[in-house]
């Protein structure tokens, strides 16, 4: 695929007993920048990119009574889309790639 923006996604690993610092595993992910409809720069230099991949899903959710006890399940229809979180280095590359001159 020639129309992909590659970025590093960091996923926190479960804590290991005796370690105080969180550990992360890095993945090389990608998305089509032509599907980006909006991006927001966060205070820490990261950027959230909202993609135009809206889709409807039917999910089974729990039904609860007034006391909070689960009484059954029902199908709930909702619309979802993807959000991509870019680390500061990738956020800068994305901005340069998509900036209108």
C-alpha positions as CSV (number, residue, x, y, z in Angstrom):
1,X,0.0,0.0,0.0
2,X,1.5,3.3,-1.0
3,X,-1.1,5.6,0.7
4,X,-0.3,4.8,4.3
5,X,1.1,6.9,7.1
6,X,3.1,4.8,9.5
7,X,3.4,5.7,13.1
8,X,4.5,4.1,16.4
9,X,1.8,3.1,18.8
10,X,2.8,2.4,22.4
11,X,0.8,0.0,24.5
12,X,1.3,-0.3,28.2
13,X,2.1,-3.8,29.5
14,X,0.6,-5.2,32.7
15,X,2.6,-4.2,35.7
16,X,5.3,-6.6,36.9
17,X,5.6,-7.2,40.6
18,X,8.5,-5.2,42.0
19,X,8.7,-2.7,39.1
20,X,7.6,0.9,39.7
21,X,8.0,2.2,36.2
22,X,5.3,1.3,33.6
23,X,6.6,-0.8,30.6
24,X,5.5,-0.3,27.0
25,X,5.5,-2.3,23.9
26,X,5.8,-0.5,20.6
27,X,3.9,-1.4,17.4
28,X,4.3,0.0,13.9
29,X,0.7,0.9,12.7
30,X,-0.6,2.7,9.7
31,X,-3.7,4.5,8.3
32,X,-4.6,6.2,5.1
33,X,-4.1,10.0,5.7
34,X,-6.9,10.7,3.1
35,X,-9.4,9.4,5.6
36,X,-8.4,11.9,8.3
37,X,-11.2,14.4,8.8
38,X,-9.9,16.2,11.9
39,X,-6.9,16.3,14.2
40,X,-6.4,17.9,17.6
41,X,-3.0,18.7,19.2
42,X,-2.9,17.7,22.8
43,X,-1.0,19.6,25.5
44,X,1.8,17.1,25.7
45,X,2.6,17.3,22.0
46,X,0.6,14.2,21.0
47,X,-2.1,14.5,18.3
48,X,-5.4,12.8,18.0
49,X,-6.5,12.1,14.4
50,X,-10.2,11.3,13.7
51,X,-10.8,9.0,10.7
52,X,-13.8,9.0,8.4
53,X,-14.5,5.3,8.9
54,X,-17.9,5.6,10.6
55,X,-19.9,2.4,10.9
56,X,-22.9,1.2,12.7
57,X,-22.6,-1.8,15.1
58,X,-25.1,-3.8,17.0
59,X,-23.8,-4.7,20.5
60,X,-25.3,-6.7,23.3
61,X,-25.5,-4.6,26.5
62,X,-26.6,-5.5,30.0
63,X,-30.0,-4.3,31.3
64,X,-30.1,-3.3,35.0
65,X,-33.0,-2.6,37.3
66,X,-33.2,0.4,39.8
67,X,-31.1,-1.5,42.3
68,X,-28.3,-2.0,39.8
69,X,-28.8,-5.7,39.5
70,X,-28.4,-7.2,36.0
71,X,-31.8,-8.5,34.7
72,X,-30.9,-9.4,31.1
73,X,-29.5,-8.2,27.9
74,X,-30.7,-6.0,25.0
75,X,-29.3,-5.1,21.6
76,X,-28.1,-1.6,21.2
77,X,-27.2,0.1,17.9
78,X,-24.5,2.8,17.8
79,X,-22.2,4.5,15.4
80,X,-18.4,4.2,15.9
81,X,-15.3,5.5,14.2
82,X,-11.5,5.3,14.7
83,X,-9.3,7.7,16.6
84,X,-5.5,7.5,16.2
85,X,-3.2,8.9,18.8
86,X,0.2,10.0,17.4
87,X,3.3,10.5,19.6
88,X,5.0,13.9,19.3
89,X,7.5,12.9,16.6
90,X,4.8,11.3,14.5
91,X,2.5,14.2,15.1
92,X,5.1,16.6,13.6
93,X,5.5,14.3,10.5
94,X,1.8,14.1,10.1
95,X,1.4,17.9,10.3
96,X,4.2,18.4,7.6
97,X,2.6,15.8,5.4
98,X,-0.9,17.3,5.5
99,X,-0.2,21.0,5.8
100,X,-1.6,23.1,3.0
101,X,1.1,25.4,1.7
